[in-house]
Amino acid sequence: GENVEQHPSTLSVQEGDSAVIKCTYSDSASNYFPWYKQELGKRPQLIIDIRSNVGEKKDQRIAVTLNKTAKHFSLHITETQPEDSAVYFCAASNLDSSYKLIFGSGTRLLVRP
Amino acid sequence: ETGVTQTPRHLVMGMTNKKSLKCEQHLGHNAMYWYKQSAKKPLELMFVYNFKEQTENNSVPSRFSPECPNSSHLFLHLHTLQPEDSALYLCASSQGYRTSGTPGQFFGPGTRLTVL
């Protein structure tokens, strides 16, 4: 079945450094890839998404890249700040069949001040 | 933060109890979802409703029974639960499938369920 693998499971960086989280997906028909941030005790929130017709998308300090051939996509956070500390989830969906999202297992990011 | 609301926020129930979780969305969406979040499986899809029709049941045990009376409301009826069902239950909504809207899902705050 459809599967999304996410790495690393935990990531600790110094404030100001960059953080990269990687995901791979199994369904080659997937064409929509959102990223969610979940702070402790709060709901997951959509922070950025990308469709398969685009290779890269940027929004201030966060960017997502997509490699359709290799079936992997990555979240890049630059100039990390302590408030970036949270669990980040990637997801994949085939919008031509449904809006169902298959989530990765999450990455716990800690930004050390 | 008020686009998708869930009640109750916390629930403790015995294995023989019957309870219901409620979700309401104020975003004009037509698709709604139930997820289970636990340490074992961080975000596990349970059910999907698109324009009030159930389109996905991810092999969920029958002790969980969803109900979607309209596009703004979603319920999860619980009965004869097991301790391993203790988890955070999240509701989400999005534009309906095969509409022109963005497919992004927006989550409610969740119901923390403890089964004794």
Contacts between the chains, C-beta under 8 A, distances in Angstrom:
chain1	res1	chain2	res2	distance
A	32	B	103	5.7
A	34	B	103	8.0
A	34	B	104	6.0
A	34	B	105	7.5
A	36	B	107	7.9
A	42	B	109	7.3
A	43	B	4	8.0
A	43	B	90	6.8
A	43	B	107	4.3
A	43	B	108	6.3
A	43	B	109	5.0
A	43	B	110	6.2
A	44	B	43	7.2
A	44	B	90	7.3
A	44	B	107	5.0
A	45	B	107	7.2
A	46	B	104	4.9
A	46	B	105	7.1
A	46	B	106	6.9
A	49	B	104	6.0
A	87	B	42	7.7
A	89	B	42	6.8
A	89	B	43	6.0
A	91	B	43	7.9
A	93	B	103	6.7
A	95	B	103	5.6
A	98	B	48	7.1
A	98	B	50	7.7
A	98	B	55	6.5
A	98	B	56	7.1
A	98	B	97	5.6
A	99	B	31	5.8
A	99	B	48	7.7
A	99	B	50	7.6
A	99	B	94	5.5
A	99	B	95	7.6
A	99	B	96	7.9
A	99	B	97	5.0
A	99	B	103	4.9
A	99	B	105	7.4
A	100	B	45	6.5
A	100	B	48	5.9
A	100	B	56	5.8
A	101	B	45	7.1
A	101	B	105	6.3
A	102	B	45	7.7
A	103	B	42	6.7
A	103	B	43	4.0
A	103	B	44	8.0
A	103	B	45	7.8
A	105	B	42	5.5
A	106	B	42	4.5
A	106	B	43	7.5
